[in-house]
C-alpha cells in the first residue's frame, strides 16, 4: 500500500502534488488532512497545508493478499493468478494440492469464493464479482451438470415421471435450468429451502 505525505499552499495543492507523484487519480486514493494551513498577518503564508494520501488497494490485490494469507496455513505451494474479464474478477488457484481446496462438489471452493468476495468488497462502494476456480473445476463441473440435465430430461420423457435432483448451490441449479430452458417437452423448477434446494424436472 502506497502512502505519501505532501505539503502545499492549500489542501487542494498538496493533494494534487501527491496525485502527480503517485501517478494516480483522485478516485484511487484516500486523503487525510493533517494540517489545513493558514495565512499569517497581512496575508503572508504562515503554515503550509499538509495531507496524507493513501492509494486504495485494487480488488485483485485485496483478493490475492487475503487468499495468500489463508493458503499459507494450508498449502504454501499454491499459486494465485487473477485477471478481470467482463467486469468479473477471475482468480485461479494452481499447483500444490489444490484438490483439497475444491472439496466435495466444490463446497470448499465455494466457501473460499464467498469469503474472498466479502473481503474484496468490504470497503468498496463499487461491488466486484469474484469467481474463484482451481484446476478448471468450474468448467468441468458445468459440463458434468449439463450432461446430467440432458440425461435426466431423457429419463423423464421415457418414463413420463418427474425427476428430483440432489440439492445444489444456486449457480449449479442455474446451469440445469439454462440447459433445459429450450426443451419443448420438459420444464424445470427449484423446490425446498437453502441449502437443500433442489431442481425438479418434469413433463410440460
C-alpha positions in Angstrom: 0.0 0.0 0.0 1.5 3.3 -1.1 1.3 6.2 1.4 2.6 9.7 0.8 2.6 12.9 2.9 2.7 16.1 1.0 2.7 19.9 1.7 1.2 22.7 -0.3 0.0 26.3 0.0 -3.6 24.8 0.1 -5.0 21.4 0.8 -6.0 21.0 -2.8 -2.5 21.9 -4.0 -1.0 19.3 -1.6 -3.4 16.7 -2.8 -2.7 17.4 -6.4 1.1 17.3 -5.8 0.7 13.9 -4.2 -1.5 12.6 -7.0 1.0 13.7 -9.6 3.9 12.0 -7.7 1.9 8.8 -7.2 0.6 8.9 -10.8 -3.0 8.1 -9.8 -6.4 9.8 -9.9 -8.4 11.3 -7.1 -10.8 8.3 -7.1 -7.8 6.0 -6.5 -6.8 7.4 -3.1 -8.0 8.2 0.4 -7.0 11.6 1.8 -6.3 12.5 5.4 -5.9 16.3 6.1 -3.1 16.7 8.7 -2.8 20.5 8.5 -5.3 22.9 7.0 -2.7 25.6 6.5 -3.4 29.3 7.2 -2.2 32.7 6.2 -0.4 34.9 8.7 -0.7 38.7 9.2 -1.3 40.8 6.0 -2.0 37.6 4.0 1.5 36.1 4.2 1.6 32.3 4.4 2.5 31.2 7.9 1.6 27.5 7.9 1.6 25.1 4.9 -1.2 22.6 4.3 -0.2 19.0 4.8 -2.1 15.9 3.7 -1.5 12.1 3.9 -2.6 10.3 0.7 -3.1 6.6 0.7 -3.6 4.6 -2.6 -6.6 2.3 -2.3 -5.7 -1.3 -3.0 -7.3 -2.7 -6.1 -9.8 -5.6 -5.9 -7.3 -8.1 -7.3 -4.7 -7.1 -4.8 -7.1 -7.4 -1.9 -8.2 -10.8 -3.1 -4.7 -12.1 -3.7 -3.4 -10.9 -0.3 -6.4 -12.4 1.5 -6.0 -15.8 -0.2 -2.3 -15.9 0.2 -2.6 -15.3 3.9 -5.2 -18.0 4.2 -3.4 -20.5 2.0 -0.1 -20.2 3.9 -1.8 -22.2 6.6 -2.9 -24.9 4.1 -0.5 -25.2 1.2 2.2 -22.6 0.5 2.9 -24.1 -2.9 -0.4 -22.9 -4.4 0.0 -20.2 -7.0 -2.7 -17.4 -7.3 -3.4 -15.8 -10.7 -6.0 -13.1 -11.1 -7.5 -11.2 -14.1 -10.5 -9.1 -14.9 -12.9 -10.3 -17.7 -16.3 -8.8 -18.5 -16.3 -7.0 -15.1 -15.6 -10.2 -13.2 -12.5 -10.8 -11.1 -11.3 -14.3 -12.0 -9.0 -15.9 -9.5 -7.3 -19.2 -10.4 -5.6 -21.4 -7.9 -2.8 -23.6 -9.4 -0.2 -26.1 -8.2 0.2 -27.7 -4.9 -2.6 -29.9 -3.6 -5.4 -27.7 -4.8 -7.8 -30.7 -4.7 -8.4 -30.2 -1.0 -9.4 -26.6 -1.8 -12.2 -27.8 -4.1 -14.0 -30.1 -1.6 -17.0 -32.3 -2.3 -18.9 -30.9 -5.3 -16.9 -27.7 -4.9 -18.2 -26.9 -1.4 -14.8 -25.7 -0.1 -14.1 -23.7 -3.3 -17.5 -22.0 -3.0 -16.8 -21.2 0.7 -13.5 -19.7 -0.2 -15.0 -17.7 -3.0 -17.7 -16.3 -0.7 -15.1 -15.2 1.9 -12.9 -13.7 -0.8 -15.8 -11.8 -2.2 -16.7 -10.4 1.3 -13.1 -9.3 2.0 -12.7 -7.8 -1.5 -15.9 -5.7 -1.3 -15.7 -4.8 2.4 -14.6 -1.2 2.0 -15.6 -0.7 -1.6 -18.5 1.4 -2.9 -18.4 -0.5 -6.2 -19.3 -4.2 -6.0 -16.8 -6.6 -7.6 -18.0 -10.1 -8.5 -15.3 -12.6 -7.6 -15.1 -16.0 -9.4 -12.7 -18.4 -7.7 -11.5 -21.6 -9.6 -9.0 -24.4 -9.2 -7.8 -26.9 -11.8 -10.5 -25.6 -14.1 -13.1 -27.2 -11.8 -15.9 -24.7 -12.7 -15.9 -25.6 -16.4 -15.6 -29.3 -15.7 -18.5 -29.2 -13.2 -20.6 -27.2 -15.6 -20.2 -29.8 -18.4 -21.0 -32.5 -15.9 -24.2 -30.8 -14.9 -25.2 -30.2 -18.5 -24.8 -33.9 -19.2 -26.8 -34.7 -16.1 -29.6 -32.4 -17.1 -29.9 -33.9 -20.6 -29.7 -37.4 -19.2 -32.5 -36.8 -16.6 -34.6 -35.0 -19.2 -34.4 -38.0 -21.4 -35.4 -40.2 -18.5 -38.4 -38.0 -17.7 -39.6 -38.3 -21.3 -39.2 -42.1 -21.4 -40.8 -42.8 -18.0 -43.2 -39.8 -18.1 -42.3 -39.3 -14.4 -40.7 -36.3 -12.8 -37.2 -36.5 -11.5 -35.8 -34.6 -8.5 -32.1 -34.0 -8.4 -29.8 -33.8 -5.4 -29.5 -30.5 -3.5 -27.3 -28.0 -5.4 -25.9 -24.5 -5.0 -27.8 -21.7 -6.8 -25.2 -21.4 -9.5 -25.4 -25.1 -10.2 -29.2 -25.1 -10.3 -29.0 -22.3 -12.8 -26.9 -24.5 -15.1 -29.7 -27.2 -15.1 -32.4 -24.6 -15.8 -30.4 -23.0 -18.6 -29.5 -26.3 -20.3 -33.2 -27.3 -20.5 -34.9 -24.0 -21.0 -35.4 -24.5 -24.7 -36.6 -28.2 -24.4 -40.1 -28.3 -25.7 -41.0 -31.4 -23.7 -39.8 -30.8 -20.2 -39.8 -27.9 -17.6 -37.7 -27.3 -14.5 -38.3 -25.6 -11.2 -36.5 -25.3 -7.9 -38.1 -26.5 -4.7 -37.2 -26.6 -1.0 -35.2 -24.3 1.3 -31.5 -23.5 1.2 -29.1 -25.2 1.5 -31.2 -28.2 0.5 -33.0 -26.6 -2.5 -33.3 -29.0 -5.5 -34.3 -28.9 -9.1 -37.3 -30.9 -10.3 -37.5 -31.9 -14.0 -41.0 -32.8 -15.3 -43.1 -33.0 -18.4 -44.7 -29.9 -19.7 
